[in-house]
Amino acid sequence: MFAAMSFGNCGYAFPVACGAKVAAPDRPAIAYVGDGAWGISLNELLTCAREKIGVTVIVFNNGQWGAEKKNHVDFYSRRFQAVNLESPSWATVAKAFGCEGVTVDKLSDVGRALRASVQAQAEGKSTVIEMMVTQSWRPVPARCAVEAGTLPRQVPRLH
């Protein structure tokens, strides 16, 4: 699983997941991205479709640049500029690119969508799971979370 974890490297997770899948095609590759950063690397869906690189991308759609909005709270007295987003359905965009696309707006549907996406990876199909979340979700910069002891210094390996 790959995610930028608020280190400020927008657009990182999806291309890294693609590379990991090419390096280890028998292992699932899952990228977690926010809807703001997703716009930076979504073009690689075309590469995945063309080259049959099966990865899963979970796009947390909360209609905002969450990390940037947090900066506006911390450093700019909540004077928000260009942090709210009006995006198309990322699941629909994925389908237009030749990939699978699923919109999840109920917690009970997450497991089913994730299992289906991992199964599609075995067939060389990429899937975008668009998770509809509220704007109340606030990212915490990972550096602060590590220092506070709320985020592990090393990500545990899943079996």
Residue, then its C-alpha position, 0 to 999 in steps of 0.5 A: m500500500f502506498a500513500a503520500m501520508s501528507f509529506g507534501n509529495c502530491g501525485y506520488a502514490f499512484p505511479v509508485a504503485c504502478g512501479a511496484k506492480v511491475a516489479a512484483p506482479d503477483r502482489p496486490a498494489i494499492a495506492y491511497v490518494g486524495d482527490g486534489a493530488w489525484g489530478i496530478s497523476l491520474n493520466e497514468l491510468l492510460t498506461c495501466a490500461r494499455e500495458k495491462i498493469g493492474v493496480t487499485v487506486i483509492v481516491f478519497n473524494n472530499g471535494q478539497w485539497g485537504a493538506e493545503k486547507k490545513n496549511h490555510v488554517d495553520f498559517y493563513s488565519r483560515r483565509f481559504q483560497a483555491v482549496n475547494l474542488e469541483s471534480p468529475s466522478w473519478a470512477t467515471v473517468a477511470k472507465a473512460f480511460g479503459c479501467e474499472g471505476v467504482t463509487v463507494d458512499k457506504l462503509s459497508d461497500v468498502g470490503r466488497a469493492l476492495r476485494a473485487s479490485v484486487q481480483a481485477q489486478a490478477e487480470g491486468k485491470s486497474t480499478v479506481i475506487e472513489m470513496m465519497v467522504t465528508q469535508s470534516w476529515r482533516p489530514v494531519p501532517a505526517r511529520c507531526a503525527v510521527e513526532a506525536g507518536t500517533l503514526p508508526r515510524q515504519v509501516p508494518r508489512l501486511h501478509 
